Amino acid sequence: MEITALDVVEAIRSTMDELSHMGPDDSFADLDIDSLSLVEAAVILSNKFGVRVDEFELADAGTARVAAGLVTGKLALQPAV
């Protein structure tokens, strides 16, 4: 399953009104996303896509597009059910 940048953006936007203007290539740093918001976004993505994502990985990813690749990579590593 491939997660797109828009999947990540929509997941975050759906619960974080302050990021309703976020685009797939917007830098998290440029959006002034603080560490608490990164934790919240990580929980949202973990719950939505069923893989553990932490705030440090999101900070390192820097954008929703890179975060989508991160989530897709984690999904690929999960054993088939």
N, C-alpha and C positions, 0 to 999 in steps of 0.2 A: 504494500500500500504506500503510495507516495502522497506525502502531505505537501500542499502548496503554500506559498507565502500568503496567499489570500485566506487559506484555511486558518493559519496562525493569526493573522490580523483580525479576522472575524471572531475567532474565539476570544481574543483579548478584548476587542471592542464590545463584545456582548455583555461583559460584566464590569468593564472599567470605563465609565463615561468620560473621564478626563483624557482618555486616549482615543476618543471617537474620530479624531482627525488623522490618526496614524496610517501611514502607507507602508507597503511591503519593503521599501528600501530606505525608510527613514531610520536614522541612527537613534538607538535608544538614548544615547547620551545627548543628542541634539533635542530630543523630546523632553529632556529633564526628568527621565524616569528614575526615581530614587530606589534605594535598595528594598524598601518595603513593597513598592509597586512591582519590582522584579520578582520578589517572593510570591506575590499574589498572581502574577502572570505565569510563573512556573507551576503553581498549583493548578491554575486553570488549564494549562496545556497538559499537565500530567493526567488530570481527571478526564479531559476530553479525548485524548489519544491513547491512554492506557500505558504510557511509559513514564518512568521517572525523569523529570527535568528539574534541575535546581537553578537557583538564581545566579549562581556563578557561571553556569553554562550559558544562560541567557545573556549575561553581561559580556561574556567572551564572544558570543555569536554577534551581538551588536545590532542586528536588524532582524525583522521577521523573516526575510528571505533565507538568511543563514540559519535561523532557528528552525525553519521548516526542514532544511537539510539535516539538521541535528535530530529532529524527531523522526524523520524518515529512516535515518541510519539506525536509530535505536529500535524502531519497529522491525527492521530487517534482521536484527540480531535475536529477536524473540523466537523461541522454538514454535514450530507449527503445532497447532492443536488438533 
